[in-house]
Amino acid sequence: MPPVHHEYPAEPLRSEHPGRQKLAIVLAILAVLPGLAIRVLDLHPEPLLAASLFGLAVIGAAFMLAWGAEVIQLDISAGLALALLALIAVLPEYAVDFVFTWKAGKDPVTYAPDALANMTGGNQLLIGVGWSMVVLVAAYRVRAARRGKGPRPLPPNIDLSTTDIVLERSHSVEISFLVIATLYGLTLPLKSSLTLFDSAVLVTIFGLYMFRIARAPAEEPHLVGPAQLIGTLPEAKRRAVVGLLFLGSVIAILLAAEPFAESLIETGEHFNIDKFLLVQLVAPLASEAPELLVAGLFAWRLNTNAGFGALVSSKVNQWTLLVGTLPIVFAISSSSLHGLPIDAVQRDEIWVTAAQSAFAVAVLANRRISVGEGCWMLGLWLVQLVTKFDDLMGSAQKPARISVGVVYMVLAIFVVWRNRRAVRPLLEDGFRTPYDELARAEPVSV
């Protein structure tokens, strides 16, 4: 989950479906155990089975990490929570990508493409699937609510007259920093490597973002699922459970990340499947699954501001801190100051990723996203997916991939022009307006 500002709730938390929530916790633990057993006992199952079990371990650990990160908002200060949650939310994605990057430091020809493929795949999935999913799920639930079949009670301030998602004014901060990161990201396809200079720029953007959101006022956390159940425990027991969740999930991720990455590559070799597809699609699905599920639950309950805001914040984290730390890991592993090499295929993928981000921030210039725009995001992501298959595209693969990026940029320019009056107020709110003023204002659109 992303940074969420918080305070102790005014009333005791109540668990809505304790039986289901307990079952979810048990299933997450069971998902972790086989992979850990294989690693601890030093067993070597065939690649597909190993990839499946280690992937399940990563997914189970990521769920536990997400639950713990949500509940800890009840027990630590706002500033510390912001810093901690920003790092915790993307730990599974970082762990897998760092494995590839560390290996790239020893063997850049073999592993550098994998490190970049995992990074671009995670970023593309977040917008193409995550953002569009929240929009479409919320639209379906709004239509159901109009017929009296939606969630009860309805969230406060929900507007059933539109299926658009409208973010609160305070989210201008995340969107504005994503604008800056995206503008810099558009320069990356012009380079032959990701360098330590890129690290300095992107990590600085992330640091400034954290400094800005640390000034946000406290809000009561919105706990859902197992996090809600854990939040109802007595204070001492709750803290112990959260500590165990963190400890167990971190150990599981550290033990499973490397064999999961290696098993994916071996699976590709064993079944003659392009490892690029496995690294860019399967690995991000495993690490992003809990975050996407939680955002989907928020959308189902029509708490769209929390659900969509979570994914916007995650995009900022991935497009700044994740990308920015890869050259640092590579430099340490290679014992050099050389940048992480970018080959021709990954240059195209970075171009598509940056162009997709440009379209996304253009759409959010007025803090509003429609069903049509969500469909564009999903549709173009599916087109991207097709362009990754050599056997389908053949020699047309590279032009098709570049063309998708061009379509994103053309749409971005069009949407920016359409929303041009909203751009300056957005950036002023994002970088200058005090948080107490942002919190008081009602969301507006242009």
C-alpha positions in Angstrom: 0.0 0.0 0.0 1.1 3.6 -0.5 1.7 6.3 2.0 -1.6 6.9 3.8 -1.8 9.6 6.5 -3.4 8.5 9.7 -4.4 8.9 13.3 -5.9 6.6 15.9 -9.5 6.0 14.9 -12.1 7.7 17.0 -14.1 4.4 17.4 -12.8 0.9 17.9 -12.3 -1.0 14.7 -14.7 -3.8 13.9 -14.1 -6.8 11.6 -16.8 -7.3 9.0 -16.0 -10.9 7.9 -13.6 -12.4 10.5 -14.0 -16.0 9.1 -13.0 -15.0 5.6 -10.2 -12.8 6.9 -8.7 -15.6 9.1 -8.9 -17.9 6.1 -7.0 -15.4 3.9 -4.2 -15.2 6.5 -3.9 -18.9 6.7 -3.8 -19.2 2.9 -1.1 -16.6 2.7 1.0 -18.5 5.2 0.4 -21.8 3.4 1.5 -20.2 0.1 4.8 -19.3 1.7 5.7 -22.6 3.3 6.4 -24.9 0.3 8.9 -22.4 -1.3 10.7 -21.8 2.0 10.9 -25.6 2.6 12.5 -26.1 -0.8 15.0 -23.4 -0.1 15.9 -24.4 3.4 16.2 -28.1 2.6 18.2 -27.3 -0.6 15.9 -29.3 -2.8 15.9 -28.9 -6.6 12.5 -29.6 -8.2 12.1 -29.2 -12.0 12.0 -25.5 -13.1 8.3 -25.1 -13.7 7.4 -26.5 -10.2 10.1 -24.4 -8.6 9.0 -21.2 -10.3 5.4 -21.9 -9.2 6.3 -22.6 -5.6 8.7 -19.7 -5.2 6.3 -17.4 -7.0 3.5 -18.4 -4.6 5.9 -17.7 -1.7 6.5 -14.2 -3.1 2.8 -13.6 -3.5 2.0 -14.9 0.0 4.8 -12.8 1.6 3.6 -9.8 -0.4 0.1 -10.1 1.0 1.4 -10.4 4.6 3.7 -7.4 4.0 0.7 -5.4 2.7 -1.5 -6.3 5.7 1.2 -5.4 8.2 2.0 -2.1 6.4 -1.7 -1.1 6.6 -2.1 -2.0 10.3 1.1 -0.3 11.4 -0.5 3.0 10.6 -2.3 2.7 13.9 0.9 2.6 15.9 3.6 4.9 14.5 3.9 8.6 13.8 2.7 10.0 10.5 6.1 11.0 9.1 7.7 7.6 10.0 4.7 5.8 8.5 5.0 7.6 5.2 8.7 6.8 4.9 8.2 3.1 5.9 5.1 2.5 3.8 6.7 4.0 0.7 9.5 1.4 1.0 7.5 -1.6 2.2 4.8 -1.3 -0.5 7.2 -2.1 -3.3 9.7 -4.5 -1.5 8.6 -7.6 -3.4 9.1 -5.9 -6.7 12.4 -4.5 -5.6 13.7 -7.8 -4.3 13.1 -9.6 -7.6 14.5 -6.8 -9.7 17.5 -6.4 -7.5 18.3 -10.1 -8.0 18.5 -9.6 -11.8 20.4 -6.3 -11.4 23.0 -7.9 -9.0 23.5 -10.7 -11.4 23.8 -8.2 -14.3 26.8 -6.7 -12.4 28.6 -10.0 -12.9 27.2 -10.9 -16.3 25.6 -7.8 -18.0 25.1 -9.5 -21.3 22.8 -12.2 -19.8 21.1 -10.4 -17.0 20.9 -6.7 -17.8 18.0 -7.2 -20.2 16.2 -9.2 -17.5 16.6 -6.4 -14.9 15.2 -3.8 -17.2 12.4 -6.1 -18.5 11.2 -6.7 -14.9 11.2 -3.0 -14.2 9.3 -2.0 -17.3 6.9 -4.9 -16.9 6.0 -3.8 -13.4 5.5 -0.2 -14.4 3.4 -1.1 -17.4 1.2 -3.6 -15.5 0.5 -1.0 -12.8 -1.1 1.5 -15.2 -2.4 -0.9 -17.9 -4.0 -3.3 -15.6 -4.1 -1.7 -12.1 -5.4 1.8 -13.0 -7.9 0.5 -15.6 -9.2 -2.2 -13.2 -10.0 0.3 -10.5 -11.9 2.5 -13.0 -13.9 -0.3 -14.6 -14.7 -2.0 -11.2 -15.8 1.3 -9.7 -18.0 2.1 -12.8 -19.7 -1.3 -12.5 -20.4 -0.7 -8.8 -21.7 2.8 -9.4 -24.2 1.4 -11.9 -25.2 -1.3 -9.4 -25.6 1.3 -6.7 -27.9 3.3 -8.9 -30.2 0.2 -9.0 -30.0 -0.2 -5.3 -27.5 -3.1 -5.4 -24.3 -1.4 -4.5 -22.4 -1.4 -1.2 -24.2 -0.5 1.9 -23.7 1.9 3.4 -22.3 4.0 0.6 -19.0 5.8 1.2 -19.4 9.5 2.1 -19.2 12.0 -0.7 -19.7 9.4 -3.4 -21.3 10.8 -6.5 -23.5 8.3 -8.3 -24.3 10.7 -11.1 -20.9 9.9 -12.8 -18.8 6.8 -13.4 -15.6 8.9 -13.5 -13.1 8.6 -10.7 -12.4 12.0 -9.2 -9.4 12.2 -6.9 -9.3 14.6 -3.9 -7.2 17.7 -4.3 -4.5 16.4 -2.0 -3.6 13.8 -4.6 -2.2 16.7 -6.7 1.1 16.1 -4.8 1.5 12.5 -6.1 0.4 13.5 -9.6 2.8 16.5 -9.8 5.8 14.5 -8.7 4.8 11.8 -11.2 4.8 14.6 -13.9 8.4 15.5 -13.1 9.5 11.8 -13.0 7.8 11.2 -16.3 9.4 14.1 -18.0 12.8 12.8 -16.9 11.8 9.3 -17.8 11.2 10.4 -21.4 15.0 11.0 -21.7 15.9 7.5 -20.7 15.2 5.8 -24.1 17.8 8.2 -25.6 20.6 6.6 -23.5 22.7 3.5 -23.8 22.7 2.8 -20.0 21.1 3.8 -16.8 23.8 5.7 -14.9 24.5 6.9 -11.4 23.5 10.3 -12.6 20.0 9.0 -13.4 20.0 7.5 -9.9 20.8 10.8 -8.3 18.0 12.6 -10.2 15.3 10.0 -9.6 16.2 9.3 -6.0 16.2 13.1 -5.4 12.7 13.4 -6.9 11.6 10.6 -4.6 13.2 12.3 -1.6 11.5 15.6 -2.3 8.2 13.7 -2.8 8.6 12.1 0.6 9.5 15.4 2.2 6.4 17.0 0.7 3.9 14.3 1.8 5.4 14.1 5.3 3.7 17.4 5.9 0.3 16.0 5.2 -2.3 16.0 8.1 -3.3 12.8 9.8 -6.3 10.8 8.7 -7.9 7.6 9.9 -6.6 4.6 7.9 -9.0 2.6 5.7 -8.4 -1.0 6.7 -9.9 -3.7 4.6 -9.7 -7.5 4.6 -7.3 -9.2 7.0 -5.7 -5.9 8.0 -9.1 -4.9 9.4 -9.2 -8.1 11.5 -5.7 -7.5 12.8 -6.5 -3.9 13.6 -9.3 -5.1 16.0 -6.8 -6.9 18.2 -5.6 -5.5 21.6 -2.7 -3.2 21.2 0.1 -5.5 22.4 -1.2 -8.5 20.5 -1.7 -6.3 17.4 1.9 -5.1 17.5 3.2 -8.6 18.0 1.2 -9.9 15.0 2.4 -7.0 12.8 6.0 -7.7 13.8 5.6 -11.3 12.9 4.1 -10.5 9.6 6.9 -8.2 8.8 9.6 -10.6 9.9 8.1 -13.6 8.2 7.4 -11.8 4.9 10.8 -10.2 4.7 12.5 -13.6 5.3 10.3 -15.3 2.8 10.9 -12.6 0.1 14.7 -12.7 0.7 14.8 -16.5 0.5 12.4 -16.8 -2.5 13.3 -13.9 -4.7 16.6 -15.3 -6.2 15.4 -18.9 -6.8 12.1 -17.5 -8.2 14.1 -15.3 -10.7 16.4 -18.2 -11.6 13.5 -20.7 -12.0 11.7 -18.4 -14.4 14.8 -18.3 -16.6 15.2 -22.1 -16.4 11.6 -22.6 -17.2 11.9 -20.5 -20.3 15.0 -22.5 -21.4 13.4 -25.8 -20.6 10.1 -25.2 -22.5 11.6 -23.0 -25.1 9.6 -20.0 -23.9 11.1 -16.5 -24.3 12.4 -15.7 -20.9 11.7 -12.0 -21.7 8.0 -12.7 -21.4 8.4 -14.6 -18.2 10.5 -11.9 -16.6 8.4 -9.0 -17.8 5.0 -10.5 -17.2 5.0 -13.3 -14.7 7.4 -11.9 -12.2 5.6 -8.5 -11.9 2.2 -10.3 -11.6 3.5 -12.1 -8.6 5.0 -9.1 -6.8 2.2 -6.7 -7.7 -0.8 -9.1 -7.0 -1.5 -8.0 -3.4 -1.4 -4.3 -4.2 -3.7 -4.7 -7.2 -6.1 -6.9 -5.1 -6.3 -4.3 -2.3 -6.9 -1.5 -4.8 -9.6 -3.6 -6.4 -11.3 -4.2 -3.0 -11.4 -0.4 -2.4 -12.9 0.1 -5.9 -15.5 -2.6 -5.2 -16.5 -0.8 -2.0 -16.6 2.5 -4.0 -13.7 3.9 -1.9 -12.2 5.0 -5.2 -10.1 7.8 -3.8 -8.2 5.4 -1.6 -8.0 2.6 -4.2 -6.9 4.7 -7.1 -4.7 7.0 -5.0 -2.9 3.9 -3.8 -1.9 3.0 -7.3 -0.9 6.5 -8.2 1.4 6.6 -5.2 2.9 3.2 -6.1 3.6 4.5 -9.7 5.6 7.4 -8.2 7.6 5.0 -6.1 8.3 2.6 -9.0 9.1 5.3 -11.5 11.5 7.1 -9.1 13.0 4.9 -6.4 12.9 1.6 -8.2 14.4 2.8 -11.4 16.8 5.1 -9.6 18.3 2.3 -7.4 19.0 -0.1 -10.2 22.2 1.6 -11.3 23.4 1.7 -7.7 22.9 -2.0 -7.3 24.6 -2.6 -10.6 27.6 -0.4 -9.6 28.0 -2.2 -6.3 27.8 -5.6 -7.9 30.1 -4.8 -10.8 32.6 -2.8 -8.5 32.5 -0.1 -11.1 30.9 3.2 -12.0 29.5 1.9 -15.3 25.8 2.2 -15.9 23.3 -0.6 -16.4 23.4 -1.4 -20.1 20.3 -0.8 -22.2 19.9 -3.0 -25.3 17.7 -2.3 -28.3 14.7 -4.2 -27.1 14.8 -2.7 -23.6 15.2 0.8 -25.1 11.9 0.3 -26.9 10.3 -1.0 -23.7 11.5 2.0 -21.7 10.1 4.2 -24.5 6.7 2.5 -24.2 6.8 2.7 -20.4 7.7 6.4 -20.4 5.1 7.2 -23.1 2.4 5.2 -21.1 3.3 7.3 -18.0 3.0 10.5 -20.0 -0.5 9.5 -21.1 -1.5 8.6 -17.6 -0.4 11.9 -16.0 -2.0 13.8 -18.8 -5.3 12.1 -18.0 -4.9 13.0 -14.3 -4.2 16.7 -15.0 -7.7 17.4 -13.8 -7.6 14.7 -11.2 -10.4 12.8 -13.0 -10.3 9.6 -15.1 -13.2 8.3 -17.1 -14.2 4.8 -18.2 -13.2 5.6 -21.7 -9.7 6.6 -20.6 -9.5 3.5 -18.5 -10.4 1.4 -21.5 -7.7 3.1 -23.5 -5.1 2.2 -20.8 -6.2 -1.4 -20.8 -6.5 -1.7 -24.6 -3.1 -0.3 -25.3 -1.6 -2.5 -22.6 -3.1 -5.5 -24.4 -1.7 -4.3 -27.7 1.7 -4.0 -26.0 1.3 -7.6 -24.8 0.7 -8.9 -28.3 3.8 -7.0 -29.6 6.0 -9.0 -27.2 5.3 -12.4 -29.0 7.9 -13.1 -31.6 5.9 -15.9 -33.2 2.9 -13.6 -33.8 4.7 -10.3 -34.8 7.9 -11.6 -36.5 9.8 -8.7 -38.0 7.0 -6.3 -37.3 7.6 -6.6 -33.5 9.9 -3.7 -33.1 7.9 -1.2 -35.3 4.7 -2.3 -33.5 6.2 -1.7 -30.1 7.5 1.7 -31.0 4.1 2.6 -32.6 2.3 1.8 -29.3 4.6 4.4 -27.7 3.8 6.9 -30.4 0.0 6.3 -29.8 0.5 6.9 -26.1 2.3 10.2 -26.8 -0.2 11.4 -29.3 -3.0 10.7 -26.8 -1.0 12.4 -24.1 -0.6 15.6 -26.1 -4.3 15.6 -27.0 -5.4 15.1 -23.4 -2.9 17.7 -22.1 -4.3 20.2 -24.6 -7.9 19.3 -23.5 -7.0 19.7 -19.8 -4.6 22.6 -20.3 -6.4 24.9 -17.9 -6.0 22.3 -15.1 -2.3 21.9 -15.5 -1.1 25.1 -13.7 -3.5 24.7 -10.7 -2.4 21.1 -10.4 1.3 21.9 -10.2 0.7 24.8 -7.8 -1.3 22.5 -5.5 1.3 19.7 -5.9 4.4 21.7 -5.1 3.3 24.9 -3.2 -0.2 24.8 -1.6 -0.1 23.9 2.1 -1.7 20.6 2.9 -4.2 22.0 5.3 -5.6 24.0 2.4 -5.6 21.0 0.1 -7.5 19.0 2.7 -10.2 21.6 3.1 -10.9 22.0 -0.6 -13.5 20.0 -2.5 -12.3 18.2 -5.6 -12.8 20.1 -8.8 -12.4 19.3 -12.4 -11.8 21.4 -15.5 
